[in-house]
Each structure stands twice: as C-alpha cells, then as structure tokens.
Amino acid sequence: MTAVATDEQSEARQQPPLARTVIAVAAALAVIGGVILTWDRLGLQFPMAVVLVVGATVALARRAGRTVSPFAMISMALAVVLSLFTALRAAPDLNAATVITVLALAAAVVLDVLHQRALRSLEWLGAVILLPFVLLQALPEWTKAARIAKITPLTGRQRAVLRGLVISVPVVGLFGVLFASADAVFAGLVGSAFDVEITAPAQVVTRVVLALVFFALIAPVFGLLFASSVDPMTPNLDTPRASAWGIELAMLLGSLNALFGLFVLIQAAYLFGGADLVATGDLTYAEYGRRGFFELVAVSALVFAVGLGLQLFHRLDQHRVVRYLLLGLIAQVGFVFVSAFRRLDLYVDAFGLTQLRFYSQSFMVFLIVAFAVLVWAIIADRPETVLMRTLVITIAIYALGLNVANPDQRIAQRNIAVWEDTGTIDGAYLLRFLSDDAATELVELGEAGAFDGGDLGRFCRRVDDALGVDESWSTANRARHDARLAYSASSVRC
C-alpha cells in the first residue's frame, strides 16, 4: 500500500495533474446546470449551459497543453449555434431533435479525441450508445487521477478557499430559505432569478439530485480527457479493412443493380405521367402519394447503410468491379428519390403539408447529401475517420437547416395556400399539433374566419394557455414571446 502511494506521489510531483481543477470545473458546471436547466420548457438556459461546457472544454484543453482538433472545434461551434435555436423555436419535436444532435456532437468529439482503436468503426455509428462503455473502460484511469489529486498537498490559499466554501454555502443556503419563507417578495425575486421555488422542499431536492447527475456525467468525461495519465490525443491508425469476399460482394451488388433497374423501368411511366396518369387510373391522390413512400425511404436508407459498411470495412480500391457496382447502385437510388419525391409532392399539393410529410421530405434531402458524401469517399478512397467526421458534420448541418427552415411555420403557410386555392383546411390538426412557431399564421387564419365551431374553441383555449404562462429568464423563448404578442393583438372573438 505504501509502495503504491509512493509511486503516485512521485507521479504527482513529476507531472502535476489537472484532476483537482477538473473536479472543481465539473462541480461548478453541475451546480449551474442543476439550477438553470428545466425539463418542461427549453429556452435561454440550454444555450447558456452549452456555451459554459464548450468554454470549459477549451480552457481545460489549453491548461492541459493539448491541441483541440479542427473537427472538435467545428463540432463545438455547431453545437453552440444549434443550442441557440432552442431559445428561438417552440416546436417540442424540433427542440428535442436539436438537443439530441448537440449531445451526439459532444459524444462524437469525446470519442474522436479518445482515439480508441478497438471501437474505431463502430463508435462512429453509435456514438451516444457507446460513450458510457468508453467511460467505464476509462474508469481506472480517472480513479487513479482522482487519487493523485487527493494526495497532492493543497497550498495555503487553496485550503482557505475550500474551508470558506464549506462554511459559507450551507449557512447562506439556510438563511436564504428562512428569508424566503418570511417574505413573499424576496421569495419571488430569488425564485425568478434561479427558476425554482425555494420554499418547496421537493424542488430543492430535485435540483440537488439533478446537479449530482450532471456531475456524475461531466466529471468522468473531463477527467478522462484532461486528468488521465494516458494521453488520449495520440492518433491511432484506422481499423484495417478486409480485402476478401470480392466475388460474393460482386454477385450481391450485381443482383441489387438488376432489381433496381427493373423497378426504375416500371416507375418511369408514373414519374413522367404524374397527375394525369393518376387521375385516369384506379389510384387516388392519397393512394398514389402514400403507397410505398416510406418503403422507398427505407430502401434508400438500407442502400446507404450497405455502401457505408463496404466503405468502412472493405478495400474497395482492390475490387474495382465491386466499387463500380456500388456506385451504379447509388446512381439508381437517385431514381428512387425522384419517385418518392413525386409521390409525396402530389399528395401535399392535394391535401396540404403536415409535420410527418415535412420531416419525410427533409430526411430525403439529408439522404441525398449523405449519399453525395459517401460517393466522394468511395471515389477518393477517403479513410473512415474522414468519412465519419464529414457525416457527423452533415447531420449537424441538417439539424441546423431544420431550425432555420422553421417547420411549423412553413407547414402553416403551405396549408394557408391550399386553403386559399381550395377553401378547405384541417384546422383541428393545425391547432392541435403546430407549436407557437406558427402563431402568426394561426391568428391570420382565425381573423380570416377559417376556424368555426370546435376549431374556434381550440384556438381560444390556445390563446388562454399562451397568455397565462409567466416565463422566467431561463425559459425565455422568442417564438413563445412573439406568439403572446400575436394573440394579444388578435381581433378574433372567443
């Protein structure tokens, strides 16, 4: 035991660790996150948290003397920009996708920095899923760094600051709760500042538990990256790719090319016949637009998975026939895209746009860009790290494009155009599923008399719910603010 302690003390003297700094930074971020973050409404608090985490990451990297890769810098910048949209958009599904993308970018950065050779290919395909296992694998290093931090002597100033924190925090907290219980105005000011009702013990306990959870997530990551005795910044080679199975893969891809070619020939009449063919045949707009659309999307996604797997795990440069067959298959997927777009476009023109139809179209656009990246990697024979980094950035840009497009507003505008042409509109759908991102358009429909009966009642309840919410600074949201202004100025009589 003494020998182990002596070795760790020697290591601590030779190379002063950042474990103590990492613990302090992780604790500070956890406390801030536990105070400002909420589960029910996203607003200004989420981009603030992301900016703090990114800033702490860059500062610790500089303190540790480690260079942040261009991919990591681009990913962190995209994460900050994406997080800002949670304070601009109100759509829950869009905000959820934004948060997931930000977390995926964080996981990709961590895994890219670690350069774990054993997980090299699979880690990119399931970064968020594999990250906890990577952290578990690194737990011994993190524990060792923490022990070194514990046995390293504190300076006099550090001991004084630590004692001051231990004494001050519980005393100030106790007096704060007493003052809040005694004075409602004080309680309201503190509660609005920290977005928590400090007189409610359940909320205080929830915030403390949330802070502990954040600390349990942040501290191991920062400890692994910046306080581990093993330098994770040293790059490793890509996973060797197989060069066998050339005949088998050629037979598979050749068969798929023949099948896709037959499908394209059959679809040619529908692709160029359009609405006239549908009107004269047995298919209605709904049947033509919906039948097979999602199956075609699934086919395209599966072909992309096949191409990605071959590029990652097989030496396509040594089997030109397999390479050309794969490129030919991807080219035929382009006709599948045209067919899918044509089907859905006819359906939208006739019946309007919904969230499912919008996101389906946007996902097809993303697949087209992803296929373009894959074709570039195949032709240029790019290594897997370059390909996967490019795909991660592509996913982030796709999420950014969704936020810029403002889906709910576009859906409302498209349905208004259909209503002006046909005089019909699904008001119940718009009022039930669209968020406050489309509030201006919904007010426009209400003032134009598009809502009657049950739809008018839904509109009035929506107005009452929006005007009855008093948001704090941490949940401040531009879309919800503009919606309250639009509802207040509305001339619709409820």
C-alpha positions in Angstrom: 0.0 0.0 0.0 2.9 2.3 0.9 4.7 1.5 -2.3 1.6 2.3 -4.4 1.2 5.6 -2.6 4.8 6.4 -3.1 4.6 5.8 -6.8 1.5 8.0 -7.1 3.2 10.8 -5.1 6.2 10.5 -7.4 4.0 10.7 -10.5 2.2 13.7 -9.0 5.5 15.5 -8.4 6.8 14.8 -11.9 3.6 15.7 -13.7 1.2 17.8 -11.7 -2.3 16.6 -12.6 -5.4 18.6 -13.5 -7.7 16.3 -11.6 -8.4 18.9 -8.9 -9.2 21.6 -11.5 -11.3 19.1 -13.4 -13.3 18.3 -10.3 -13.8 22.0 -9.5 -14.9 22.8 -13.0 -17.2 19.8 -13.2 -18.8 20.7 -9.9 -19.4 24.3 -11.0 -21.0 23.3 -14.2 -23.1 20.7 -12.4 -24.4 23.3 -9.9 -25.2 25.8 -12.7 -26.9 23.1 -14.7 -28.9 21.9 -11.7 -30.1 25.5 -11.0 -31.0 26.8 -14.5 -32.0 23.7 -16.6 -35.6 22.6 -16.7 -37.3 19.6 -18.3 -40.6 21.1 -19.3 -39.6 24.2 -21.3 -36.5 24.9 -23.2 -35.3 28.5 -23.6 -32.3 30.6 -22.9 -30.9 28.2 -20.3 -29.9 25.5 -22.7 -27.6 27.6 -24.9 -26.1 29.1 -21.8 -25.3 25.6 -20.5 -23.8 24.6 -23.8 -21.6 27.7 -24.0 -20.3 27.1 -20.5 -19.4 23.5 -21.3 -17.7 24.4 -24.5 -15.8 27.2 -22.8 -14.7 24.9 -20.0 -13.6 22.2 -22.5 -11.4 24.7 -24.5 -10.0 26.2 -21.3 -9.1 22.8 -19.8 -7.5 21.7 -23.1 -5.3 24.7 -23.1 -4.5 24.2 -19.4 -3.5 20.6 -20.2 -1.4 21.7 -23.1 -3.5 19.6 -25.6 -4.4 20.8 -29.1 -8.1 20.7 -30.0 -8.6 19.2 -33.4 -10.3 21.2 -36.2 -13.1 18.6 -36.2 -13.7 19.2 -32.4 -13.7 23.0 -32.9 -16.2 22.8 -35.8 -18.4 20.4 -33.8 -18.4 22.6 -30.7 -19.1 25.7 -32.8 -22.1 23.9 -34.4 -23.3 22.7 -31.0 -23.3 26.3 -29.8 -25.2 27.6 -32.8 -27.7 24.7 -32.7 -28.4 25.3 -29.0 -29.3 28.9 -29.7 -32.3 27.8 -31.6 -33.9 26.3 -28.5 -34.4 29.9 -27.4 -35.8 30.8 -30.9 -38.1 27.9 -31.7 -41.0 26.5 -29.7 -41.7 23.2 -31.5 -41.1 20.4 -29.0 -40.1 17.8 -31.6 -37.7 20.2 -33.3 -36.2 21.2 -29.9 -35.8 17.5 -29.0 -34.0 16.8 -32.2 -31.7 19.8 -31.6 -30.8 18.6 -28.1 -30.1 15.1 -29.3 -27.9 16.5 -32.1 -26.0 18.6 -29.6 -25.4 15.6 -27.4 -24.4 13.5 -30.4 -21.8 16.2 -31.3 -20.5 16.1 -27.8 -20.2 12.3 -27.9 -18.5 12.4 -31.3 -16.0 15.0 -30.0 -15.1 12.9 -27.0 -14.8 9.7 -29.0 -12.8 11.4 -31.7 -10.4 12.7 -29.0 -10.0 9.4 -27.3 -8.9 7.5 -30.5 -10.0 4.2 -29.1 -8.7 1.8 -31.8 -10.9 -1.1 -30.6 -14.1 0.9 -31.2 -12.8 2.8 -34.2 -15.5 2.0 -36.7 -18.5 1.1 -34.5 -18.1 4.1 -32.2 -19.0 6.5 -35.0 -22.1 4.5 -35.9 -23.4 4.6 -32.3 -21.5 7.4 -30.5 -24.1 8.2 -28.0 -24.8 4.5 -27.2 -21.1 3.5 -26.9 -20.0 6.6 -24.9 -20.9 5.1 -21.5 -18.9 2.0 -22.3 -15.9 4.0 -23.2 -16.2 5.9 -19.9 -16.5 2.6 -18.0 -13.4 1.4 -19.8 -11.5 4.6 -18.7 -12.8 4.5 -15.1 -9.5 3.1 -13.7 -7.5 6.0 -15.2 -10.0 8.5 -13.8 -9.9 6.9 -10.4 -6.1 7.0 -10.4 -6.1 10.7 -11.4 -8.5 11.4 -8.6 -6.2 9.6 -6.1 -3.3 11.7 -7.2 -5.3 14.8 -6.8 -6.2 13.7 -3.3 -2.6 13.0 -2.1 -1.2 16.2 -3.7 -0.9 18.8 -1.0 -3.0 21.9 -1.2 -1.5 25.4 -1.0 -2.4 27.6 1.9 -4.7 29.8 -0.3 -6.4 26.7 -1.7 -7.1 25.3 1.8 -8.5 28.7 2.8 -10.8 28.9 -0.2 -12.0 25.3 0.4 -12.8 26.0 4.0 -14.6 29.1 3.1 -16.8 27.3 0.7 -17.6 24.5 3.1 -18.6 27.1 5.8 -20.4 29.6 3.6 -22.6 27.5 1.3 -24.7 25.8 3.9 -25.0 28.9 6.0 -26.1 31.1 3.2 -28.5 28.5 2.0 -30.1 28.2 5.4 -30.6 31.9 5.8 -31.9 32.2 2.2 -34.6 29.6 2.8 -35.6 31.4 6.1 -35.8 34.8 4.4 -37.8 33.3 1.5 -40.2 31.7 4.0 -40.6 35.0 5.8 -41.1 37.4 2.9 -43.0 36.6 -0.3 -41.4 39.3 -2.3 -37.9 38.1 -1.5 -39.0 34.5 -2.4 -40.4 35.7 -5.7 -37.3 37.5 -6.7 -35.0 34.6 -5.8 -37.3 32.1 -7.4 -37.5 34.1 -10.7 -33.7 34.6 -10.7 -33.0 30.8 -10.3 -36.2 29.5 -11.8 -37.0 27.4 -8.7 -39.5 27.8 -5.8 -37.0 27.7 -2.9 -39.8 27.4 -0.4 -40.8 24.0 -1.9 -38.5 21.3 -0.4 -39.3 18.9 -3.3 -38.0 21.3 -5.9 -34.8 21.9 -3.9 -34.2 18.2 -3.6 -34.9 17.8 -7.3 -32.3 20.4 -8.2 -29.7 18.9 -5.9 -30.2 15.4 -7.5 -30.1 17.0 -10.9 -26.8 18.7 -10.1 -25.3 15.4 -8.8 -26.4 13.6 -12.0 -24.7 16.3 -14.1 -21.5 16.0 -12.0 -21.5 12.2 -12.5 -21.7 12.8 -16.3 -19.3 15.7 -16.7 -16.5 14.8 -14.2 -15.6 11.4 -15.8 -15.5 12.9 -19.3 -13.3 15.8 -18.3 -11.2 13.6 -16.1 -10.6 11.1 -18.9 -9.8 13.8 -21.4 -7.6 16.1 -19.3 -6.6 14.5 -16.0 -5.8 10.9 -17.1 -2.2 9.7 -17.0 -2.7 8.3 -20.5 -2.6 10.9 -23.3 -5.7 10.3 -25.4 -4.7 12.8 -28.0 -2.3 10.4 -29.8 -3.9 9.4 -33.0 -4.2 5.7 -34.0 -4.4 4.1 -37.4 -7.8 3.3 -38.9 -9.2 -0.2 -38.5 -7.8 -2.4 -41.2 -10.3 -3.1 -43.9 -10.9 -6.5 -45.4 -9.9 -7.3 -48.9 -11.6 -10.7 -49.4 -15.2 -11.6 -50.4 -14.8 -9.8 -53.8 -16.8 -12.4 -55.8 -19.6 -12.7 -53.2 -20.0 -8.9 -53.0 -20.0 -8.5 -56.7 -22.8 -11.1 -57.0 -24.8 -9.3 -54.3 -24.4 -5.8 -55.8 -25.0 -7.1 -59.3 -28.3 -8.7 -58.3 -29.3 -5.5 -56.5 -28.5 -3.4 -59.6 -30.7 -5.7 -61.7 -33.6 -5.4 -59.3 -33.3 -1.6 -59.0 -33.1 -1.3 -62.8 -36.3 -3.2 -63.2 -38.0 -1.0 -60.6 -36.8 2.1 -62.3 -38.2 0.9 -65.7 -41.6 0.2 -64.1 -41.6 3.6 -62.3 -40.8 5.6 -65.5 -44.5 5.8 -66.5 -45.5 7.1 -63.1 -42.6 9.5 -62.9 -43.4 11.2 -66.2 -47.2 10.6 -66.2 -47.8 12.4 -63.0 -51.3 13.7 -62.0 -52.8 12.9 -65.4 -52.0 9.2 -65.1 -53.2 9.1 -61.6 -56.5 10.8 -62.5 -57.2 8.3 -65.3 -56.2 5.2 -63.4 -57.5 3.3 -60.4 -55.3 5.2 -58.0 -56.4 8.3 -56.0 -54.1 11.0 -55.0 -53.9 9.6 -51.5 -53.1 6.1 -52.6 -50.5 7.3 -55.1 -48.9 9.7 -52.7 -48.7 7.5 -49.7 -48.4 4.0 -51.2 -44.8 2.9 -51.0 -43.3 6.3 -50.0 -41.9 5.1 -46.6 -40.8 1.8 -48.2 -38.8 3.8 -50.7 -37.2 5.9 -48.0 -36.3 2.6 -46.1 -34.8 1.2 -49.4 -32.7 4.3 -49.8 -31.5 4.2 -46.2 -30.6 0.5 -46.4 -28.6 1.1 -49.6 -26.8 3.9 -47.8 -26.0 1.5 -44.9 -24.7 -1.1 -47.3 -22.5 1.4 -49.0 -21.2 2.9 -45.8 -20.4 -0.6 -44.4 -18.5 -1.5 -47.5 -16.5 1.7 -47.5 -15.7 1.3 -43.8 -14.9 -2.4 -43.7 -13.9 -3.4 -47.2 -11.0 -2.5 -49.5 -13.0 -1.2 -52.5 -9.8 0.0 -54.1 -8.7 -3.6 -54.6 -12.0 -4.7 -56.2 -12.9 -2.2 -58.9 -15.9 -4.3 -60.0 -17.4 -4.1 -56.6 -16.7 -0.4 -56.5 -18.3 0.3 -59.8 -21.3 -1.9 -59.0 -21.8 0.0 -55.7 -21.6 3.4 -57.5 -24.1 2.1 -60.1 -26.5 1.1 -57.3 -26.2 4.5 -55.7 -26.9 6.2 -59.0 -30.1 4.1 -59.4 -31.1 5.2 -55.9 -31.4 8.7 -57.4 -34.4 7.5 -59.5 -35.9 6.1 -56.3 -35.5 9.6 -54.7 -37.3 11.1 -57.7 -40.2 8.6 -57.4 -40.6 9.2 -53.7 -40.5 13.0 -54.0 -43.0 12.9 -56.8 -45.4 10.7 -54.9 -45.3 12.9 -51.8 -45.4 16.2 -53.7 -48.7 15.2 -55.4 -50.2 14.3 -52.1 -49.1 17.6 -50.4 -50.5 19.6 -53.3 -53.8 18.0 -52.9 -54.2 17.7 -49.1 -51.7 20.1 -47.6 -48.5 19.7 -45.5 -48.1 18.0 -42.1 -45.2 17.6 -39.8 -44.7 13.9 -40.9 -44.7 14.9 -44.6 -42.3 17.8 -44.0 -39.8 15.8 -42.0 -40.1 13.0 -44.5 -39.2 15.3 -47.3 -36.4 16.9 -45.3 -35.0 13.5 -44.5 -34.9 12.6 -48.1 -32.8 15.8 -48.7 -30.4 14.7 -46.0 -30.1 11.3 -47.5 -29.2 12.9 -50.9 -26.4 14.9 -49.2 -25.2 11.8 -47.2 -25.1 9.8 -50.5 -23.0 12.6 -52.1 -20.5 12.4 -49.1 -20.4 8.6 -49.5 -19.8 8.8 -53.2 -17.0 11.3 -52.6 -15.4 9.0 -50.1 -15.6 6.0 -52.4 -14.2 7.7 -55.4 -11.4 9.5 -53.5 -10.9 6.4 -51.2 -11.0 8.5 -48.1 -10.2 6.8 -44.7 -13.0 6.0 -42.4 -12.2 8.8 -39.9 -12.6 11.5 -42.6 -15.8 9.9 -43.8 -17.4 9.6 -40.4 -16.3 13.1 -39.3 -17.9 14.5 -42.5 -21.1 12.6 -41.9 -21.3 13.9 -38.3 -20.9 17.5 -39.5 -23.5 16.8 -42.2 -26.0 15.6 -39.6 -25.4 18.8 -37.6 -25.9 21.0 -40.6 -29.1 19.1 -41.4 -30.4 19.8 -37.9 -29.3 23.4 -38.3 -31.2 23.6 -41.6 -34.3 22.3 -40.0 -34.2 25.0 -37.4 -33.6 27.7 -40.0 -36.5 26.4 -42.1 -38.9 26.7 -39.1 -41.0 23.6 -40.0 -44.2 24.6 -38.2 -44.3 28.0 -39.8 -43.8 26.5 -43.2 -46.4 23.9 -42.7 -48.9 26.6 -41.7 -48.0 28.8 -44.7 -48.4 25.9 -47.1 -51.8 24.9 -45.7 -52.9 28.6 -45.9 -52.0 28.5 -49.6 -54.1 25.3 -50.1 -57.0 26.9 -48.2 -56.9 29.9 -50.4 -57.0 27.7 -53.5 -59.5 25.1 -52.4 -61.4 26.6 -49.5 -60.7 23.6 -47.2 -58.3 23.4 -44.3 -57.7 20.9 -41.4 -57.9 23.5 -38.6 -58.1 20.8 -35.9 -54.7 19.4 -37.0 -53.0 22.8 -37.2 -54.3 23.9 -33.7 -53.5 20.6 -32.1 -50.1 19.8 -33.4 -48.4 23.0 -34.5 -46.4 25.0 -32.0 -46.2 28.7 -31.3 -43.7 28.9 -34.2 -46.9 29.1 -36.3 -48.8 31.5 -34.0 -48.8 34.4 -36.5 -50.3 32.2 -39.3 -52.9 30.7 -36.9 -54.0 34.2 -35.9 -54.2 35.1 -39.6 -56.5 32.1 -40.2 -58.6 33.0 -37.2 -59.1 36.6 -38.3 -59.9 35.4 -41.8 -62.8 33.2 -40.5 -61.2 29.8 -41.3 -62.0 28.5 -37.8 -65.5 27.8 -36.7 -67.2 25.6 -34.1 -64.8 23.3 -32.4 -61.7 24.8 -34.2 -62.6 28.2 -32.8 -62.8 26.8 -29.3 -59.4 25.2 -29.7 -58.0 28.5 -30.9 -59.4 30.3 -27.9 -58.0 27.7 -25.5 -54.7 28.0 -27.1 -54.7 31.8 -26.7 -55.7 31.5 -23.0 -52.9 28.9 -22.3 -50.3 31.1 -24.0 -51.2 34.3 -22.2 -51.5 32.5 -18.9 -47.8 31.5 -18.8 -45.3 33.7 -17.0 -41.9 32.7 -18.1 -38.6 33.4 -16.2 -35.4 34.5 -17.9 -34.1 30.9 -18.1 -37.0 29.7 -20.1 -37.2 32.8 -22.3 -38.1 31.9 -25.8 -38.5 34.2 -28.8 -41.2 32.2 -30.5 -43.4 32.0 -27.4 -42.9 35.7 -26.8 -43.9 36.6 -30.4 -46.9 34.3 -30.0 -48.1 36.1 -26.9 -47.9 39.4 -28.8 -49.8 38.0 -31.8 -52.5 36.5 -29.6 -52.9 39.7 -27.6 -53.3 41.8 -30.7 -55.7 39.3 -32.3 -59.2 40.5 -33.3 -60.7 37.0 -33.1 -63.7 37.0 -30.7 -63.7 34.0 -28.4 
